[in-house]
Amino acid sequence: MADIVNFVVDIVGNLGYIGIFFMMFLESSFFPFPSEVVMIPAGYLAYKGEMNIYIAIFMGILGSLVGALFNYILALKFGRTFVLKFGKYFFFNESSMEKMEIFFKNHGEISTFVGRLIPAVRQYISLPAGLAKMNLTKFCFYTSFGAGIWVIILTIIGYYVGAIFSGGMDINDIINTFTSKELTKEELQIKAYVTQAIIFTLLSAILVAAVYIVYKAKLTKK
């Protein structure tokens, strides 16, 4: 997987904002591409003045939305059997689909927001939404909202990394943090920041889900 990620980064890494869009599109579709190797370097480049942080965030969110729409439309138009047949070539199997379906069934439409904040769920939560023929406007809103939070968090981490190391790191060192098992002290520090971000987003997702469940329960009683 590391070789594949590095290959994709090498191909589109020099495309600037278009590269961000394309890689985040992959991250949101079937291909399990890590968003950390996209938005953290973008934030780092923003710190160095080589990118506009707002455009980078916008392209990251847009790529995430279009990738999610790809999955949504695929599931909506071709159905579960086709998705499973196609997905096996991209590390997606029936067990993964069942987990996504259960998650969507338990949490309803809000799952498209909550799911975007959970690792290993964010890439595929749009599939059960498509199968359930979720309202497209709501799907786009919840997806963009959830993806936006994650994209902003990663971009801020990248900017913060630039400030901590005074812009002295190489982009390849940041990418290496998420594609290699042998890490330097600096790379371990970056990984720790991301782990903290994941914990924060998971807690946020749990809180949002809890508030939503309570709200729906009150509406049902009325």
Phi and psi in degrees as a GROMACS rama.xvg file:
@    title "Ramachandran Plot"
@    xaxis  label "Phi"
@    yaxis  label "Psi"
@TYPE xy
-60.1125  -40.2543  ALA-2
-63.883  -40.0528  ASP-3
-65.4035  -45.0863  ILE-4
-60.5386  -46.8422  VAL-5
-62.0608  -37.204  ASN-6
-63.2288  -46.2541  PHE-7
-64.3978  -43.3687  VAL-8
-60.71  -41.8584  VAL-9
-63.3399  -37.2135  ASP-10
-70.9312  -46.8915  ILE-11
-107.851  -3.43034  VAL-12
-63.2307  -23.5349  GLY-13
-93.2005  6.22541  ASN-14
-90.0099  2.90769  LEU-15
64.8616  -129.394  GLY-16
-63.939  -34.8704  TYR-17
-65.434  -36.3202  ILE-18
-63.6596  -39.9598  GLY-19
-60.2648  -47.0845  ILE-20
-58.2102  -48.4317  PHE-21
-64.5973  -44.7754  PHE-22
-68.5904  -36.1057  MET-23
-72.8009  -28.2285  MET-24
-60.7069  -46.5495  PHE-25
-61.5112  -42.0318  LEU-26
-61.2262  -30.7718  GLU-27
-92.2895  -13.1536  SER-28
-96.6482  -153.108  SER-29
-66.021  -36.679  PHE-30
-71.4014  121.677  PHE-31
-77.0249  69.8328  PRO-32
-91.156  126.749  PHE-33
-71.8187  123.067  PRO-34
-66.3982  -20.0989  SER-35
-62.1911  -32.4822  GLU-36
-81.5697  -0.360718  VAL-37
-107.747  -60.2502  VAL-38
-78.9445  -30.7584  MET-39
-66.7516  -47.7416  ILE-40
-59.8856  -34.6014  PRO-41
-63.97  -43.1314  ALA-42
-63.8931  -37.8349  GLY-43
-64.0012  -43.6483  TYR-44
-66.778  -31.2018  LEU-45
-66.0468  -40.3789  ALA-46
-59.9769  -38.9003  TYR-47
-79.9928  -1.87723  LYS-48
80.5124  13.5733  GLY-49
-95.0996  -6.24439  GLU-50
-144.677  152.363  MET-51
-87.0515  120.155  ASN-52
-62.9184  -33.225  ILE-53
-72.6761  -38.9039  TYR-54
-67.6641  -39.8123  ILE-55
-61.1148  -45.0228  ALA-56
-63.8212  -44.615  ILE-57
-59.294  -45.3716  PHE-58
-67.0839  -33.5028  MET-59
-66.003  -44.2756  GLY-60
-66.9271  -42.8441  ILE-61
-61.6926  -44.0222  LEU-62
-62.2726  -40.2386  GLY-63
-62.9883  -43.2567  SER-64
-65.5375  -45.5838  LEU-65
-65.6195  -38.6997  VAL-66
-63.2462  -41.0407  GLY-67
-66.652  -38.872  ALA-68
-63.5012  -35.299  LEU-69
-58.4035  -48.7266  PHE-70
-64.2283  -42.8332  ASN-71
-58.6789  -49.7909  TYR-72
-67.6256  -37.5664  ILE-73
-59.4233  -47.0228  LEU-74
-68.6612  -40.5214  ALA-75
-64.8416  -44.0732  LEU-76
-83.8014  -35.4147  LYS-77
-111.867  -15.5944  PHE-78
86.6361  174.595  GLY-79
-63.6949  -44.2153  ARG-80
-60.1676  -44.5646  THR-81
-65.2369  -42.1617  PHE-82
-60.1199  -43.8685  VAL-83
-67.0492  -38.558  LEU-84
-66.5921  -41.2651  LYS-85
-75.0282  -38.771  PHE-86
-68.2465  -25.0889  GLY-87
-63.4341  -20.2235  LYS-88
-82.1224  -7.54575  TYR-89
-127.489  36.8242  PHE-90
64.6661  28.361  PHE-91
-121.828  126.195  PHE-92
-127.35  -177.947  ASN-93
-64.4574  -34.5478  GLU-94
-61.6984  -42.1571  SER-95
-63.7149  -41.3702  SER-96
-62.7055  -43.1865  MET-97
-62.606  -38.8866  GLU-98
-63.7753  -41.6321  LYS-99
-65.8801  -40.4431  MET-100
-65.457  -40.8621  GLU-101
-65.0374  -43.5144  ILE-102
-60.4402  -45.1877  PHE-103
-66.4662  -40.6184  PHE-104
-64.6112  -39.9461  LYS-105
-72.8553  -31.2703  ASN-106
-114.881  -7.19729  HIS-107
66.74  -152.422  GLY-108
-62.2698  -30.2172  GLU-109
-63.7948  -18.0456  ILE-110
-63.7304  -25.1081  SER-111
-69.7815  -24.0728  THR-112
-84.6342  -52.7412  PHE-113
-60.3227  -42.0513  VAL-114
-59.8969  -31.0345  GLY-115
-67.7409  -14.6033  ARG-116
-100.038  1.57631  LEU-117
-114.579  122.647  ILE-118
-57.8301  144.493  PRO-119
72.3022  -7.76625  ALA-120
-106.914  -36.5805  VAL-121
-57.4822  -33.239  ARG-122
-70.1418  -29.5192  GLN-123
-116.157  -2.91521  TYR-124
-65.2252  -21.0328  ILE-125
-73.4492  -17.7116  SER-126
-66.5134  -53.9292  LEU-127
-63.5153  -27.5949  PRO-128
-64.1444  -41.3179  ALA-129
-67.1006  -42.2367  GLY-130
-63.7878  -33.7813  LEU-131
-84.5664  -0.636866  ALA-132
55.199  46.3649  LYS-133
-60.1871  144.641  MET-134
-53.0506  127.236  ASN-135
-64.1481  -39.5925  LEU-136
-63.3694  -45.3401  THR-137
-63.4918  -41.1676  LYS-138
-59.0716  -47.579  PHE-139
-63.3647  -39.9972  CYS-140
-65.4542  -53.0916  PHE-141
-63.9126  -39.7067  TYR-142
-64.7887  -47.3476  THR-143
-64.2885  -38.9632  SER-144
-63.5635  -50.8486  PHE-145
-64.9244  -46.5543  GLY-146
-62.8809  -37.55  ALA-147
-60.3052  -42.1378  GLY-148
-61.2852  -46.7929  ILE-149
-66.1002  -43.0123  TRP-150
-61.9658  -44.4107  VAL-151
-64.1671  -42.6954  ILE-152
-60.0503  -47.8094  ILE-153
-64.6835  -39.5638  LEU-154
-65.3109  -40.094  THR-155
-65.0441  -39.4278  ILE-156
-58.8121  -44.8045  ILE-157
-60.7032  -41.9155  GLY-158
-65.046  -41.4247  TYR-159
-64.9448  -40.3  TYR-160
-59.392  -41.3068  VAL-161
-60.122  -41.5227  GLY-162
-68.9058  -41.1607  ALA-163
-63.5654  -45.2537  ILE-164
-100.018  14.0524  PHE-165
53.2827  34.9423  SER-166
67.552  19.0893  GLY-167
-91.3091  -1.38226  GLY-168
-87.3552  156.688  MET-169
-92.286  144.667  ASP-170
-55.1212  -38.8526  ILE-171
-63.8832  -29.9261  ASN-172
-67.3779  -38.2302  ASP-173
-66.508  -45.4891  ILE-174
-62.8208  -38.4958  ILE-175
-60.6001  -26.7446  ASN-176
-56.4785  -31.9614  THR-177
-111.731  4.63492  PHE-178
-125.666  -3.71847  THR-179
-127.409  154.841  SER-180
-93.7359  -21.0249  LYS-181
-98.1595  107.152  GLU-182
-116.757  147.286  LEU-183
-80.2531  174.353  THR-184
-60.6324  -41.5142  LYS-185
-65.5243  -41.3011  GLU-186
-67.7212  -36.3057  GLU-187
-64.3076  -35.4603  LEU-188
-66.021  -41.9758  GLN-189
-62.3183  -43.3678  ILE-190
-62.891  -34.5496  LYS-191
-65.2711  -39.1326  ALA-192
-60.5902  -43.4941  TYR-193
-66.8259  -39.9555  VAL-194
-59.8641  -42.9172  THR-195
-62.537  -38.8354  GLN-196
-65.2624  -40.1465  ALA-197
-63.3158  -44.2786  ILE-198
-60.7529  -43.5506  ILE-199
-61.2135  -45.9928  PHE-200
-68.4357  -35.7408  THR-201
-63.8079  -44.5724  LEU-202
-63.2612  -38.6397  LEU-203
-63.5278  -42.0496  SER-204
-63.1306  -41.7154  ALA-205
-63.6722  -42.9445  ILE-206
-63.4339  -45.6444  LEU-207
-61.7735  -44.7731  VAL-208
-61.2023  -41.8885  ALA-209
-64.1208  -45.6032  ALA-210
-61.5964  -41.7129  VAL-211
-64.7945  -43.5005  TYR-212
-63.3331  -43.4811  ILE-213
-62.862  -43.0821  VAL-214
-62.3838  -44.7805  TYR-215
-65.9728  -36.9599  LYS-216
-63.4926  -40.0854  ALA-217
-67.319  -38.4436  LYS-218
-65.2408  -36.3641  LEU-219
-66.8927  -35.8493  THR-220
-71.0028  -24.7255  LYS-221
